[in-house]
Amino acid sequence: MKIKEKGEGYFQLLTKFYPLQFQLHYVKIGSWFAIVPMVLNFIGIGATVGVIVTLALYSETPIVRAAGRELTYLLLSGCLLCYFSSLLLLVPPNPAACAIQRVGIGLGFAIMYASLLTKTNRLARIFDAAKRTTKRPAFISPRSQLAIAGGLIGLQFALSAIWLGFDPPSTRIDPLEANYLVLRCAIKDQSMVTSLAYIMLLIVVCTIYAIKTRSIPENFNESRFIGFAMYTTCIIWLAFVPIYFATMKNFEVSRQLLDFV
């Protein structure tokens, strides 16, 4: 049995006896399954750019400097990468888009959570050291912090590159139901979730550090907001995995779930 393209989204299924014509389905840009995520993504991009501009305008103020400008900019760049990668989930599947999706989504999450992990780890080491000695802990300078975060991000990039090497990006056509063909990236849905295992590890470790630093002085209460963010993230991810697997047969809903996460 072969599938032959007939143009304008229609394909012909060549069976042993006679050809059958089907319409090929994927998330259309004009559908609500695409419009809602696109609007939310653009709102998120606008809000993130607004925060970056605000930080740049007030970069020399004490509160911005105390927050760690370098890691904050890195964190926000990860947010932007996640938003742009989510938009690619709405593009008609092709090998280039599939490759960028694989790398971009994981890398965006890695940039965000590596930045948060480095921030909370720095705070934990500073206050743990203050209980024992007056010496300043090692590797708390902005350059050291960027190096640590870069190492954590680099590991995710290496894992994505290995994945692309062993499983080159491509597309496939799935006959989900009678007269219903779906065009999607040739990747197992289980593999997509498994590929985010390293991100889940970063989230867990970051949450542990957020708990450890929750009682530090008021001047460093940024850790409390990080803690609230991590608790919320854990709840969202715990809900996402079972719901995603439960909706795998409905490709439009599963794509929306990935966009929202």
C-alpha positions as CSV (number, residue, x, y, z in Angstrom):
1,M,0.0,0.0,0.0
2,K,1.4,3.4,-1.1
3,I,0.4,7.0,-0.5
4,K,0.7,9.4,-3.4
5,E,0.3,13.2,-3.1
6,K,-2.4,14.8,-5.2
7,G,-2.0,18.4,-4.2
8,E,-3.9,20.9,-2.1
9,G,-3.8,18.7,1.0
10,Y,-5.2,15.6,-0.7
11,F,-3.5,12.3,-0.9
12,Q,-4.3,9.1,-2.8
13,L,-4.0,5.8,-1.0
14,L,-3.0,3.2,-3.6
15,T,-4.4,-0.2,-2.5
16,K,-4.2,-3.5,-4.2
17,F,-7.6,-3.1,-5.9
18,Y,-8.3,0.6,-6.4
19,P,-7.1,4.1,-5.3
20,L,-8.8,5.9,-2.4
21,Q,-8.5,9.7,-2.0
22,F,-8.0,11.2,1.5
23,Q,-7.5,14.7,2.9
24,L,-4.3,15.1,4.9
25,H,-4.8,16.6,8.3
26,Y,-2.5,18.7,10.4
27,V,-3.0,21.8,12.6
28,K,-4.2,24.5,10.2
29,I,-3.1,28.1,10.9
30,G,-6.7,29.3,10.6
31,S,-8.2,26.8,13.1
32,W,-8.9,27.6,16.7
33,F,-6.4,24.9,17.7
34,A,-3.7,27.2,16.2
35,I,-5.2,30.7,16.8
36,V,-5.5,30.3,20.6
37,P,-1.9,29.1,21.1
38,M,-0.6,31.8,18.7
39,V,-2.3,34.6,20.5
40,L,-1.0,33.4,23.9
41,N,2.5,33.0,22.4
42,F,2.5,36.5,21.0
43,I,1.2,37.9,24.4
44,G,4.0,36.0,26.1
45,I,6.6,37.3,23.7
46,G,5.4,40.8,24.1
47,A,5.5,40.6,27.9
48,T,9.0,39.0,27.9
49,V,10.3,41.7,25.6
50,G,8.7,44.3,27.8
51,V,10.5,42.9,30.9
52,I,13.8,42.8,29.0
53,V,13.4,46.5,28.0
54,T,12.5,47.5,31.5
55,L,15.6,45.7,33.0
56,A,17.8,47.3,30.4
57,L,16.4,50.8,31.3
58,Y,17.0,50.2,35.0
59,S,20.0,47.9,34.8
60,E,22.1,50.0,37.2
61,T,19.5,50.2,40.0
62,P,20.3,48.2,43.2
63,I,17.3,45.9,42.9
64,V,18.2,44.8,39.3
65,R,21.9,44.4,40.2
66,A,21.0,42.3,43.3
67,A,18.8,40.0,41.1
68,G,21.8,39.1,38.9
69,R,21.4,40.8,35.6
70,E,23.3,38.2,33.6
71,L,21.3,35.2,34.7
72,T,18.1,37.2,34.5
73,Y,18.7,38.1,30.8
74,L,19.7,34.4,30.2
75,L,16.4,33.3,31.8
76,L,14.4,35.7,29.7
77,S,16.1,34.5,26.5
78,G,15.0,31.0,27.4
79,C,11.5,32.2,27.7
80,L,11.6,33.7,24.3
81,L,13.1,30.6,22.8
82,C,10.2,28.5,24.3
83,Y,7.6,30.9,22.8
84,F,9.2,30.8,19.3
85,S,9.6,27.0,19.4
86,S,6.0,26.6,20.4
87,L,5.0,28.6,17.3
88,L,6.8,26.1,15.2
89,L,4.5,23.4,16.5
90,L,1.8,25.1,14.4
91,V,3.8,25.0,11.2
92,P,2.9,22.3,8.7
93,P,5.3,19.4,9.5
94,N,8.6,19.3,7.5
95,P,12.1,18.0,8.4
96,A,13.5,21.4,9.2
97,A,10.6,22.4,11.5
98,C,10.8,18.9,13.2
99,A,14.5,19.4,13.9
100,I,14.0,22.9,15.3
101,Q,11.1,21.6,17.5
102,R,13.3,18.9,19.0
103,V,16.2,21.1,19.8
104,G,14.3,24.4,20.5
105,I,11.8,23.2,23.1
106,G,14.3,21.3,25.2
107,L,16.9,24.0,24.9
108,G,14.5,26.7,25.9
109,F,13.4,24.9,29.0
110,A,17.1,24.1,29.8
111,I,18.1,27.8,29.6
112,M,15.2,28.8,31.9
113,Y,15.7,26.1,34.6
114,A,19.5,26.1,34.4
115,S,19.4,29.9,35.1
116,L,17.0,29.4,38.1
117,L,19.0,26.5,39.4
118,T,22.2,28.5,39.2
119,K,20.5,31.4,41.0
120,T,19.2,29.3,43.9
121,N,22.4,27.3,44.2
122,R,24.3,30.5,44.6
123,L,22.0,31.8,47.3
124,A,22.1,28.5,49.1
125,R,26.0,28.3,49.1
126,I,26.3,32.0,50.2
127,F,24.1,31.5,53.3
128,D,25.4,28.0,54.1
129,A,29.0,29.4,54.0
130,A,28.0,32.4,56.2
131,K,27.0,30.0,59.0
132,R,30.5,28.5,59.1
133,T,33.0,31.1,57.9
134,T,33.4,34.7,56.8
135,K,35.1,33.7,53.6
136,R,33.3,34.3,50.3
137,P,32.2,31.1,48.6
138,A,33.9,30.2,45.3
139,F,32.2,30.5,41.9
140,I,29.6,33.2,42.8
141,S,30.8,35.9,40.4
142,P,28.7,36.7,37.3
143,R,31.2,35.0,35.0
144,S,31.3,31.9,37.1
145,Q,27.5,31.8,37.3
146,L,27.2,32.0,33.5
147,A,29.8,29.3,33.1
148,I,27.8,26.9,35.4
149,A,24.5,27.7,33.6
150,G,26.3,27.3,30.3
151,G,27.5,23.8,31.3
152,L,24.0,22.7,32.3
153,I,22.6,24.1,29.0
154,G,25.4,22.6,26.9
155,L,24.5,19.1,28.3
156,Q,20.9,19.5,27.0
157,F,22.2,20.7,23.6
158,A,24.5,17.7,23.4
159,L,21.6,15.3,24.2
160,S,19.5,16.9,21.5
161,A,22.3,16.6,19.0
162,I,22.8,12.9,19.8
163,W,19.1,12.4,19.4
164,L,19.1,14.0,16.0
165,G,22.1,12.0,15.0
166,F,20.5,8.6,15.9
167,D,17.0,9.6,14.7
168,P,17.2,12.2,11.8
169,P,14.2,14.5,11.6
170,S,11.5,13.5,9.1
171,T,7.7,13.4,8.7
172,R,5.3,10.6,8.5
173,I,1.6,10.1,7.7
174,D,-0.5,8.2,10.2
175,P,-3.9,6.7,9.3
176,L,-5.5,7.3,12.7
177,E,-9.1,6.4,11.6
178,A,-10.9,5.5,8.5
179,N,-10.6,8.2,5.8
180,Y,-8.4,10.2,8.3
181,L,-4.7,10.7,7.6
182,V,-2.5,12.9,9.9
183,L,0.8,14.5,8.8
184,R,3.2,14.8,11.8
185,C,6.9,14.7,12.7
186,A,8.3,11.2,12.6
187,I,8.9,10.9,16.3
188,K,7.3,8.7,18.9
189,D,5.2,10.7,21.4
190,Q,6.9,8.7,24.2
191,S,10.3,9.8,22.9
192,M,9.2,13.5,23.0
193,V,8.4,13.2,26.7
194,T,11.4,11.0,27.5
195,S,13.7,13.6,25.8
196,L,12.5,16.1,28.5
197,A,13.7,13.9,31.3
198,Y,16.8,16.1,31.8
199,I,14.6,19.1,32.1
200,M,12.5,17.3,34.7
201,L,15.7,16.6,36.6
202,L,16.6,20.3,36.5
203,I,13.1,21.2,37.8
204,V,13.4,18.8,40.7
205,V,16.8,20.0,41.8
206,C,15.8,23.6,41.4
207,T,12.7,23.0,43.5
208,I,14.9,21.4,46.2
209,Y,17.1,24.5,46.3
210,A,14.1,26.8,46.3
211,I,12.9,25.0,49.4
212,K,16.3,25.3,51.1
213,T,16.4,29.0,50.5
214,R,12.8,29.9,51.3
215,S,13.8,31.3,54.8
216,I,16.6,33.6,53.8
217,P,16.5,37.3,54.8
218,E,13.9,39.7,53.3
219,N,16.5,41.4,51.1
220,F,16.9,38.2,49.1
221,N,13.2,37.3,48.9
222,E,13.5,36.7,45.2
223,S,14.0,33.0,46.2
224,R,10.5,33.0,47.5
225,F,9.1,33.9,44.1
226,I,11.3,31.3,42.5
227,G,9.9,28.8,45.0
228,F,6.3,29.6,44.1
229,A,7.2,29.4,40.4
230,M,8.9,25.9,40.9
231,Y,6.0,24.5,43.0
232,T,3.6,25.6,40.2
233,T,5.8,24.1,37.6
234,C,5.9,20.8,39.3
235,I,2.1,20.7,39.5
236,I,1.8,21.6,35.8
237,W,4.3,19.0,34.7
238,L,2.7,16.3,36.9
239,A,-0.6,17.0,35.3
240,F,0.8,17.4,31.7
241,V,2.4,13.9,31.3
242,P,-0.7,11.7,32.0
243,I,-3.0,14.1,30.1
244,Y,-0.6,14.2,27.1
245,F,-0.5,10.4,26.8
246,A,-4.3,10.2,27.3
247,T,-4.8,12.6,24.3
248,M,-2.2,11.3,21.9
249,K,-4.9,10.0,19.5
250,N,-6.2,13.6,19.1
251,F,-3.2,15.2,17.5
252,E,-4.7,18.8,17.7
253,V,-5.3,18.5,21.4
254,S,-1.9,17.0,22.1
255,R,-0.2,19.8,20.1
256,Q,-2.1,22.4,22.1
257,L,-0.9,20.8,25.3
258,L,2.7,21.0,24.2
259,D,2.1,24.7,23.3
260,F,0.6,25.5,26.7
261,V,3.4,23.8,28.7
